[in-house]
Amino acid sequence: MQAATEVGLRKAALSSTPAQWGRLSVLSMLAGAFIALGGVLSVIIGFGFPEATSANPGLQRILSGLLFPVGLFLVVNFGAELFTGNNAVLMPPMLERRTGPAAVVLNWTLVWLGNFAGALLLTWLLVDQTGILAADPWRASICRVAETKASLGAWTCFTRGIGANWCVCLAVWLAIGAKTLGGKAIACWLPVMAFVALGYEHCVANMFFIPAGMMSGASVTIGALGRNLLFSTAGNIVGGALFVGCLYWWLHADRTRKK
């Protein structure tokens, strides 16, 4: 709890000082790019064995789940700024009144925008321009993923967003407590693999999946992209801020103060 609070304070300070916004922008763009990198890797491997996965749909989810966590592993170990992780770690210092709600909202807003910019840049430059998803089965797969995500109902998208960021923030919380590189890798891998395999909605991941599908010819409008990001973001805030940040502060803060 002490470590998570200190992490949250550093993140709040980074966004509340305009002189640091340039650094915050780069760190946020890196996080979006890292998550997009994990996303494209999960598509290449997860959908790369259509003969095997067509008869075994769970196999595709397992393969994608095994590869996607590389994005969060890079975020955690290179100190990038990820909106969904910040949903949890900014809660303890706010509840301790060591930072204010306005600082939290400002951080979330700036980091969300930076994540989107980084994910879009990597998707265009290192996915669309390289053509790595141009051939089937990958082109058809990413189009299908994008269209499925864009067609989700508001409540379904919102509740799946809760599940996704509950898992992601549990991973971040574990990684903060891990002392070794291997420990951080395991902390990132297990919960994130679970959310991918279960098909939950992570707004930063969708900043890659849906635009990548659109660039590959998916029948998805800008409005549908915005709708998905709106409801998945709202669900992610609930899953991360309430189910992890606030809950674990309530469970452990008094015990931490006594020490």
N, C-alpha and C positions, 0 to 999 in steps of 0.2 A: 504493500500500500504506500509506504514512504517513497519507494522508487517510482511508482506510477505517478504520484503527486509531483515529484520533482521533474519528471518528464513532461507532464502537463504544464507546469509553470514555465519551463523553457520554451515550449511551443507557443504558449500565450504571449510571452515576451517577444518572440520572433515576429508575430503578426501585429503586435500593438505598437511597434516602433517603425514608422514609415521608412527610416533609413535602412531597415532590414528587409523591406519588401522585395527588393531585387533578389536577395539570397533565398527568401521564402518562395518566390516564383520559380526559381531554378529547382529547388528541392521538391516542390510540388509537381513540376513537370516531369522530373525524374521518376517520381512515384507513379504517375500515370503511365509513363513509358514502361516501367518495370512490370506493372500489372498487365499492360497490353502485350508485353513480351511473353509473360506466362500464358496469356490467352491464346496467342497464335501458336505457341508450342502445344497447348492442349488440343487445339484443332488439328494440327498436323499429325500428331500421334493418335489422338482419340478417334479421329475419323479416317485414319489411314489404313484401316483393315476392314473394309466394308463387308467382305465375305464372312468374316468371323463375327462381326458385331451385328449384322442384320438379323442373325438368328439368336443372338445373345445381347440384347440391348443394354443389360447391366454392364457388360464388358466395356462398351464405349465410355460409360460414365466413370468406371474405375480408371481406365487409361487417361482420360482427361483430368480426373481428379488427382492422379499421381503427378502430373506434370505442371498443372496450373500453379501450385504453391511456390514455384521458383520466384514468382513476382513478389510475393510478400517477404520471402527470404531476403531478396535484394533490398527491398524497402527497409526492413528492420536493420540489416547489417550495414547499410550505407547511409542511414540516418535521413532518408527521404521523408517528405511530408505527405501522408495519405489521409484523405478526408475521413474515411471510414474508421481507421485506427484512432484518429483524433476525436471521434465521437465519444470514445470511452475515456481516454486518458485526460481529457480536459475537465471531466466531471469532478474528480476528487478535489483539485484546487479551487474549483468554483464552489463546491459544497463546503469547503473549509473557509470560504470567503477570502481567499488569497488572490483571486482574480474574479472579474465580474461577468455576468451573462453577456454583456455587449462584446467583451473581448473574445468570448467563446464563439459567438455568432460571426464576428469578424474573421476569426481564424478559419472557421468552417467554410465561409464564403470564399475567401481568397484561395484556400487550399483546393476546394472543389473546382474552381475555375482553372487553377494550375494543373490539376489532375486531368481535366478534360483536354486542355491544350496539349499536354504531353502525350496522352493516349492518342489523340487525333494525329499528332505529328508522326509518331512511330507508325501508326496504321497506314498513313499515306506514304511515308518515305520508305519504310522497311518491309511493308506488306504489299500495298497496292503497286508501288513503283517497281518492286522486285519481282512481282508476279508469282509469289510463292503459293498463293491460293487460287491462281488463275485456272488450274486444271482440275477436273473432277478426279476423285470424289470431294476434294476440299472446297471447290467453288460452290457446288450444290449444297454442301453441308453448312458452310457459313451463311449462305442465303437462307437456308431453312432455319438455322438458329436465330438469325436476325428477325425473320418474319414471325417466328413463334414468340419471341420476346416482345416484339412490338404489338402483338395481338392480345396480350394478356389483359384481363380486366383489371380495373383499378385496385380492387380489394385483394385480388390474387397477387398482383405485383407488390402491393404494400406488405402483405403478410410474408411473402417469400423474401422480401427485403429484410424483414425482422430476422428471419432465420439465417440469412447470409451473414449479416453483420454481427449477430450473436456469436457465430462461429469464428469470424475473422477477429473480433475483439478478444475472444477467449485466447486465440492464438497470439495476439499482440501482448496480452496480459502475461501469458506463459513465457513469451520470449523476453519480456522485461526481467522476469525472475531468473532466467537461465544464465548460467555463468560461462558457458563455453560455446564455441561456434556450433559444435554438434548438437548441444542442447537447444540452441536457438533454431537450428534446422528442424529438429523434431517438433518443437513447439509450433513452428509455422506450418509444418506439413500436415499433421494429423487433423486439426479442426478445419483447415481450408479444404483439404481433400474431401472431408465430409460434406461441406456446403456445395461443392461442385458436383459431387456424385448425387446429391439429393435434388439438384436443380433449382436452388434458391437464386435470388436476384441481387446482385452486387452492383451498385450504380457505377463504380469506376471500371469494373470488368465490362459492363455494358457500354461504356464509352469506347471500348474496342469492338466488342462483338457486333453491335448494331451498325456502326459506321463501316466496319469491314464488310459486312453483308451488303450494305448500300453501295459501296464501291465495287462490289462484285456483281451487282445487278439485282439485288433483292428488292422486292416490291414493298418498300417501306418509305414513308414520308418523313420530312423533318418534324412535323407535328407528332407523329407516332413515336419518334425517337424522344422528343421532349416529354411526352406523356409517360413513357416508361421511366425516364430518368427522374421525373418529378415524384412518382409514387415509390420507386425503388429507393430513392434518396430518403424520403420520409420514413420508410420502413427501416432503412439502415440506421437512421438516427435513433429510432426506438430500440432496435436490437443492440446497438452499441452503447448509447448513452444510458438508457434505463436498465437493460438486462445485464450489463457488465459494469460500466462506470459507477452508476448510482447504487446498484445492488451491492457491489463489493465494498464500496465505501460504507454503506449502512451496516454491512456485516462485520467489517474489520477496523473501521476508523477509531472507535473507542479503545479497542485493544492496542492499537498502534500508539495512541496518545499516552496510555498508561506506561508503555515501555519508555 
